[in-house]
Amino acid sequence: MGMKWFLGILLLTLLSPCLRAQIHDHVQIAQQNIPAIVTVNALRKDGSTYTATGFVLTSEGLIATNRHVLQEALYVNLTFSNAAVSGEAVPLTQSDTVDLALLKIQAHNLPHVTLGDSASVQPGQTITVIGNPRRLQNTVTSGIISQLREQKNGTQWFQISAPISPSSSGSPVFNAQGQVIAVAFASLTGAENQNLNFAIPVDYLIQLAANQQILLPTSQMENTLKQHPFLNHVKKSWQILKRLWNRWFNTGSEVLG
């Protein structure tokens, strides 16, 4: 009996650092990224309102959400985690093949997420999702990538086990490194369905932005800037130049980089 207790305590001792690290990952991911999560507030043409989720892609106010969020929308603005409300969020572009869209607001120095590599995602890996289900702002859930699902039109979806509810559309899905690897957009509802949710790989989002000549900050880019301080200096100088251009010429819009 004493040996069993000893082995049990030894096993818990060996596993506890791993369990603590996993819990800490979710906490750290939430703390670092909640400032970049927004509630998308939309006014429909019929006068009704609804909410969804989005997240900041660049410090200059580029926002990602789902395409279906903007359907029948007459006016859209954003609420940030600190309760600040933006001016009008203008639709910039949307995908024809997957449920993604980009919005733009006039802003500077916004906290933003870092995008990861969705091509390396594997079933079973841990994920964290931050969204606004049922208007409950900054809700953090966790789960795994349940499977990669190929669609008839040739696109790919990630099936995820993290709970997704109405108004969670557009929520970022983070990997264990705190990088966005997908965008939540749909669930299978019904009494017999449990946590059958789906997200769009972030590579589609990167391509959507590239079609507008917008280069999004990715984990690979961040690593390159860390390794080459001169490139980081060039990036900061370019950001300053854009702000000065808009201020001097009062263009009313920003040049995205």
C-alpha positions in Angstrom: 0.0 0.0 0.0 2.8 2.4 0.9 4.6 1.7 -2.4 1.4 2.6 -4.3 1.0 5.9 -2.5 4.7 6.6 -3.1 4.3 5.9 -6.9 1.1 8.0 -7.0 2.8 11.0 -5.3 5.8 10.6 -7.6 3.6 10.6 -10.7 1.7 13.7 -9.6 5.0 15.5 -8.8 6.3 14.7 -12.3 3.1 15.8 -14.0 2.4 18.9 -12.1 4.9 21.2 -13.9 3.2 20.1 -17.2 -0.3 20.8 -15.9 0.8 24.2 -14.5 2.5 25.1 -17.8 -0.7 24.3 -19.7 -2.9 26.4 -17.4 -0.4 29.2 -17.6 -0.5 29.1 -21.4 -4.2 29.9 -21.5 -3.9 32.6 -18.9 -0.9 34.2 -20.6 -2.6 34.0 -24.1 -5.7 35.7 -22.7 -3.7 38.5 -20.9 -1.6 39.2 -24.0 -4.4 39.2 -26.5 -7.7 40.3 -25.0 -6.8 44.0 -25.7 -6.8 43.1 -29.4 -10.2 41.4 -29.4 -13.2 43.5 -30.3 -17.0 43.3 -30.3 -18.4 43.9 -33.8 -21.7 45.9 -33.4 -23.8 46.0 -36.5 -27.0 47.8 -37.4 -29.1 46.0 -40.0 -31.1 47.7 -42.7 -34.3 46.7 -41.0 -33.3 48.5 -37.8 -32.3 45.4 -35.8 -28.9 45.1 -34.2 -26.6 42.2 -33.6 -23.0 41.5 -32.3 -20.1 39.3 -33.3 -16.4 39.1 -32.7 -13.3 40.5 -34.5 -9.7 41.0 -33.7 -7.1 43.6 -34.6 -4.5 42.7 -37.2 -2.4 45.8 -37.4 -1.8 48.8 -35.2 -3.4 51.1 -37.8 -6.9 49.6 -37.4 -7.2 46.6 -39.7 -9.8 44.2 -38.3 -10.7 40.6 -39.1 -14.1 39.0 -38.8 -16.5 36.7 -40.7 -18.1 37.7 -44.0 -21.5 36.6 -42.8 -21.3 39.1 -39.9 -21.5 42.0 -42.4 -24.5 40.7 -44.4 -27.3 43.2 -44.4 -25.3 45.6 -42.2 -26.0 49.3 -42.6 -23.5 50.5 -40.0 -20.7 48.8 -38.1 -18.5 49.9 -35.2 -16.4 48.2 -32.6 -16.2 48.0 -28.8 -12.8 47.3 -27.3 -12.0 45.4 -24.1 -11.5 48.7 -22.2 -15.1 49.7 -23.3 -13.8 52.2 -25.9 -16.0 52.5 -28.9 -14.6 53.1 -32.4 -16.0 55.3 -35.2 -17.5 53.6 -38.2 -15.8 50.3 -39.2 -15.7 50.3 -43.0 -15.7 47.0 -44.9 -12.5 46.7 -46.9 -12.7 43.4 -48.6 -14.2 39.9 -48.2 -13.4 36.4 -49.5 -15.4 34.7 -52.2 -14.4 31.2 -51.1 -14.3 31.3 -47.2 -16.2 33.1 -44.6 -13.8 36.0 -43.9 -13.8 39.8 -44.2 -11.6 42.7 -43.4 -12.8 46.0 -41.8 -10.9 49.3 -41.4 -11.2 51.9 -38.7 -9.2 55.2 -38.3 -6.8 54.4 -35.4 -3.1 54.3 -34.4 -1.0 52.2 -32.0 -3.6 49.6 -31.4 -2.6 46.3 -29.8 -2.8 43.5 -32.3 -2.4 39.8 -32.6 0.4 37.8 -34.2 -0.6 35.3 -36.9 0.8 31.8 -36.9 1.2 29.1 -39.6 -2.0 27.2 -40.1 -0.3 24.8 -42.6 1.5 23.1 -39.7 -1.7 22.6 -37.6 -2.3 19.0 -36.5 -5.3 17.2 -35.0 -5.0 17.0 -31.2 -3.1 20.2 -30.6 -4.3 22.5 -27.8 -6.0 25.8 -28.7 -7.4 28.8 -26.9 -10.3 30.9 -28.3 -11.3 34.4 -27.2 -14.6 35.8 -28.2 -17.9 37.5 -27.2 -20.6 34.8 -27.0 -24.0 36.1 -26.2 -22.4 39.6 -25.7 -20.3 38.1 -22.8 -17.2 40.1 -23.8 -13.7 38.5 -23.6 -14.8 35.0 -22.9 -11.9 32.5 -23.0 -12.4 28.9 -23.9 -10.0 26.1 -24.7 -10.0 22.8 -26.5 -8.2 21.0 -29.3 -8.0 20.8 -33.0 -10.4 17.8 -33.5 -9.7 17.3 -37.2 -8.8 18.9 -40.5 -11.8 18.9 -42.9 -11.4 19.2 -46.6 -14.4 20.8 -48.4 -16.0 20.2 -51.8 -14.7 23.5 -53.1 -11.1 22.6 -52.2 -10.9 24.8 -49.1 -10.1 23.4 -45.6 -11.8 23.9 -42.3 -10.5 23.1 -38.8 -12.9 21.2 -36.6 -12.4 22.4 -33.0 -13.7 21.3 -29.6 -13.5 24.7 -28.0 -17.1 25.8 -27.2 -18.5 28.4 -29.7 -21.8 30.2 -29.2 -23.8 32.9 -31.1 -21.8 36.2 -31.3 -18.6 34.2 -31.3 -18.3 34.4 -35.1 -15.0 36.0 -35.9 -13.2 34.8 -32.8 -9.5 34.1 -33.1 -8.2 30.6 -32.4 -4.7 30.6 -30.8 -2.1 27.9 -30.7 0.0 27.2 -27.6 2.4 29.9 -28.6 -0.3 32.6 -28.6 -0.4 32.9 -32.4 -3.7 33.0 -34.3 -4.0 29.9 -36.5 -7.7 30.1 -37.4 -11.0 32.2 -37.2 -14.1 30.6 -35.7 -17.2 30.8 -37.8 -19.7 28.0 -37.4 -21.1 25.3 -35.1 -23.4 22.3 -35.6 -26.4 22.9 -33.4 -28.8 20.3 -32.0 -29.3 18.3 -28.8 -27.2 15.5 -30.1 -24.2 17.7 -31.1 -21.6 18.5 -28.6 -18.7 20.9 -29.4 -18.8 20.4 -33.1 -17.4 23.7 -34.2 -15.4 25.0 -37.1 -12.8 27.6 -37.9 -11.1 28.9 -41.1 -7.3 28.5 -41.3 -5.5 31.8 -40.9 -3.6 31.3 -44.2 -6.8 32.3 -46.0 -6.8 35.5 -44.0 -3.2 36.3 -44.9 -4.0 35.7 -48.6 -7.1 37.9 -48.4 -5.0 40.8 -47.0 -2.2 40.1 -49.6 -4.8 40.6 -52.3 -5.2 44.1 -51.1 -1.4 44.6 -51.0 -1.5 44.4 -47.2 1.3 42.5 -45.4 0.1 41.2 -42.1 2.4 40.6 -39.1 3.1 36.9 -38.7 5.2 34.9 -36.3 7.8 34.4 -39.0 8.1 38.1 -39.6 8.4 38.8 -35.9 11.2 36.4 -35.6 13.0 37.9 -38.6 12.7 41.4 -37.0 14.1 40.1 -33.8 17.1 38.6 -35.5 17.7 41.7 -37.7 17.4 44.9 -35.7 17.9 47.0 -38.8 14.7 45.6 -40.4 12.8 46.4 -37.2 14.1 50.0 -37.4 12.9 50.2 -41.0 9.4 48.9 -40.0 9.1 51.5 -37.3 10.3 54.3 -39.6 7.7 53.3 -42.2 4.9 53.4 -39.6 6.0 56.9 -38.6 6.2 58.0 -42.2 2.6 56.8 -42.8 1.3 58.8 -39.9 3.1 61.9 -41.0 1.8 61.5 -44.5 -1.8 61.3 -43.3 -1.3 64.3 -40.9 0.4 66.6 -43.5 -2.0 65.8 -46.4 -5.1 65.1 -44.4 -6.0 62.2 -46.7 -8.8 60.8 -44.5 -7.4 57.4 -45.1 -4.2 55.5 -44.3 -1.7 53.8 -46.5 -1.6 50.2 -45.2 1.6 48.3 -45.0 
